[in-house]
Amino acid sequence: INNTQYTAATGYMYGAVYVDKKSGSLLMDNVTISNSNGVASSVLYVKGKVTVKNSRIVDNVVTVSATGYQGESVLAVHKDNGDLTIEQSVIANNTAPKNFIYATASNLAVVLNYNAIYDNSFNESMGFKNSNVALNANYNWWGSNDKPAYVTVDNWVVMNASYTQNANDIVVFADFTKFTTGSANSTLEKQS
């Protein structure tokens, strides 16, 4: 799926995007998933191999039904050997009653690299039902220059800001080309 906008889904759903077959695969490039609001398992529900690049997952709300069915997460991965990779994307302003990422089976790989991930609301960070879930969440900007509190990372992107001023204008520049380990900064190979 390329160059597509998916907006304003409502009601009961497994996910705004739902990949049902564990043998299936999906590549999403330059896709926006926004303003979905309803009782769902998650915004993005994956059973196969899914790669998301250069995309935006923003302003979505997963809710609880009147009968108590509770949605899970912003991102969900189910079935053995499922893979979810999100790169060079924005994941922001999403709300879920439980987790940011929810994974239920063994041998799952979740890779979140070179993204801007911020202002998401959830009660628990990760809902991993099996210890064999491999999470790589390095090289992301988490909404501030601080190490993220809700996910384990080796490094994270830091923003450097500068400005110029003339008589009538102030121009602010934001640079997201550096990452830190908490003790040393380096230049990113890819850009967020």
C-alpha positions as CSV (number, residue, x, y, z in Angstrom):
1,I,0.0,0.0,0.0
2,N,1.6,3.3,-1.1
3,N,0.7,6.9,-0.8
4,T,-2.6,6.3,0.9
5,Q,-4.6,8.0,3.7
6,Y,-6.8,6.0,5.9
7,T,-8.9,8.2,8.2
8,A,-11.9,8.2,10.5
9,A,-12.7,4.5,11.0
10,T,-15.3,4.0,13.8
11,G,-17.1,1.2,15.5
12,Y,-16.0,-2.3,16.3
13,M,-12.8,-3.5,14.6
14,Y,-9.7,-5.6,15.1
15,G,-7.7,-2.7,13.9
16,A,-7.7,0.2,11.5
17,V,-5.3,-2.0,9.6
18,Y,-5.7,-5.8,10.2
19,V,-3.4,-8.4,8.7
20,D,-5.0,-11.7,9.3
21,K,-2.8,-14.4,7.7
22,K,0.5,-15.3,9.4
23,S,1.8,-16.3,6.1
24,G,0.9,-13.0,4.6
25,S,3.0,-9.9,4.2
26,L,2.3,-6.2,3.8
27,L,4.5,-3.2,3.0
28,M,3.0,0.2,3.7
29,D,5.0,3.2,2.4
30,N,3.9,6.8,2.8
31,V,0.6,5.9,4.5
32,T,-1.3,7.9,7.0
33,I,-3.6,6.1,9.5
34,S,-5.4,8.8,11.5
35,N,-8.5,9.7,13.4
36,S,-9.8,6.1,13.9
37,N,-11.9,5.9,17.0
38,G,-13.7,2.9,18.3
39,V,-13.6,-0.4,20.1
40,A,-10.7,-2.3,18.6
41,S,-7.9,-4.7,19.5
42,S,-5.4,-2.0,18.3
43,V,-4.8,0.6,15.6
44,L,-2.4,-1.8,13.7
45,Y,-3.1,-5.5,14.3
46,V,-0.6,-7.9,12.7
47,K,-0.5,-11.7,12.3
48,G,2.0,-11.8,9.4
49,K,5.0,-9.8,8.4
50,V,4.3,-6.1,8.2
51,T,6.7,-3.3,7.3
52,V,5.7,0.4,7.6
53,K,8.0,3.1,6.2
54,N,7.7,6.9,5.8
55,S,4.2,6.8,7.3
56,R,2.1,8.4,10.1
57,I,0.0,6.6,12.7
58,V,-1.5,9.6,14.5
59,D,-4.6,10.8,16.4
60,N,-6.2,7.3,16.8
61,V,-8.3,6.2,19.9
62,V,-8.8,2.6,20.9
63,T,-11.8,2.4,23.4
64,V,-13.7,0.0,25.6
65,S,-17.1,-1.3,24.7
66,A,-20.3,-0.8,26.8
67,T,-20.2,-4.5,27.6
68,G,-16.6,-4.3,28.8
69,Y,-14.6,-5.6,25.8
70,Q,-11.4,-3.7,26.2
71,G,-9.1,-2.9,23.3
72,E,-5.5,-3.7,23.8
73,S,-3.0,-1.3,22.3
74,V,-1.7,1.1,19.7
75,L,0.3,-1.7,18.0
76,A,-0.5,-5.5,18.4
77,V,1.4,-8.5,17.0
78,H,-0.2,-12.0,17.2
79,K,0.8,-15.4,16.0
80,D,4.2,-17.2,16.1
81,N,6.9,-15.7,13.8
82,G,4.9,-12.5,13.2
83,D,7.1,-9.5,12.5
84,L,6.3,-5.8,12.7
85,T,8.9,-3.3,11.5
86,I,8.2,0.5,11.5
87,E,10.9,2.8,10.2
88,Q,11.2,6.5,9.5
89,S,7.6,7.2,10.6
90,V,5.6,9.2,13.1
91,I,3.6,7.4,15.8
92,A,1.9,10.2,17.8
93,N,-1.2,11.3,19.8
94,N,-2.7,7.7,19.9
95,T,-4.7,6.5,22.9
96,A,-5.2,2.9,24.0
97,P,-6.6,1.6,27.3
98,K,-3.9,-1.0,27.9
99,N,-0.5,-1.0,26.0
100,F,1.6,0.8,23.5
101,I,2.7,-2.6,22.1
102,Y,0.9,-5.9,22.8
103,A,2.3,-9.2,21.7
104,T,0.9,-12.7,22.5
105,A,2.9,-15.4,20.7
106,S,6.5,-16.6,20.7
107,N,9.2,-15.9,18.2
108,L,7.9,-12.4,17.4
109,A,10.1,-9.6,16.2
110,V,9.1,-5.9,16.7
111,V,11.5,-3.4,15.2
112,L,10.8,0.4,15.7
113,N,13.8,2.3,14.4
114,Y,14.3,5.9,13.1
115,N,10.8,7.1,14.2
116,A,9.3,10.0,16.1
117,I,7.2,8.4,18.8
118,Y,5.6,10.9,21.2
119,D,2.4,11.9,23.1
120,N,0.8,8.4,23.0
121,S,-1.4,7.5,26.0
122,F,-1.7,4.1,27.5
123,N,-1.7,2.4,31.0
124,E,1.2,-0.1,30.5
125,S,4.1,0.2,28.2
126,M,4.5,-3.3,26.8
127,G,2.1,-6.3,27.0
128,F,4.4,-9.2,26.1
129,K,2.7,-12.5,26.9
130,N,5.9,-14.5,26.0
131,S,9.5,-13.8,26.8
132,N,10.6,-14.7,23.2
133,V,9.5,-11.4,21.9
134,A,12.4,-9.5,20.4
135,L,12.0,-5.7,20.6
136,N,14.4,-3.3,19.0
137,A,13.3,0.3,19.7
138,N,16.6,2.1,19.2
139,Y,17.3,5.3,17.2
140,N,13.9,6.9,17.9
141,W,13.0,10.3,19.1
142,W,10.6,9.9,22.1
143,G,9.3,13.4,22.4
144,S,12.1,14.7,24.5
145,N,15.9,14.4,24.8
146,D,15.4,12.1,27.9
147,K,15.7,8.4,27.8
148,P,12.2,6.9,27.4
149,A,10.8,5.6,30.7
150,Y,8.5,2.9,29.2
151,V,10.7,1.0,26.9
152,T,14.2,-0.5,27.2
153,V,16.6,1.1,24.6
154,D,20.4,1.3,24.1
155,N,20.2,4.7,22.5
156,W,17.7,7.4,21.4
157,V,17.6,10.4,19.1
158,V,18.1,13.8,20.6
159,M,16.9,17.1,19.2
160,N,19.3,20.0,18.9
161,A,17.7,23.4,18.3
162,S,19.1,26.7,17.2
163,Y,17.7,30.0,15.9
164,T,18.4,33.1,13.9
165,Q,16.8,36.5,14.4
166,N,16.5,39.6,12.4
167,A,14.4,42.7,12.9
168,N,11.1,41.1,12.2
169,D,11.5,37.3,12.4
170,I,12.9,34.5,14.5
171,V,13.6,31.3,12.6
172,V,14.0,28.1,14.7
173,F,15.9,25.1,13.3
174,A,15.4,21.6,14.8
175,D,18.0,19.0,14.1
176,F,17.2,15.3,14.6
177,T,20.5,13.8,13.2
178,K,22.2,12.8,16.5
179,F,21.6,10.0,18.9
180,T,22.9,9.3,22.4
181,T,23.6,6.4,24.7
182,G,23.2,8.7,27.7
183,S,26.9,9.4,27.9
184,A,28.0,10.0,24.3
185,N,26.4,11.5,21.2
186,S,26.9,10.2,17.6
187,T,25.5,10.9,14.2
188,L,22.6,8.8,12.8
189,E,23.2,6.8,9.6
190,K,19.5,7.1,8.7
191,Q,17.4,10.2,9.5
192,S,14.2,10.0,11.6
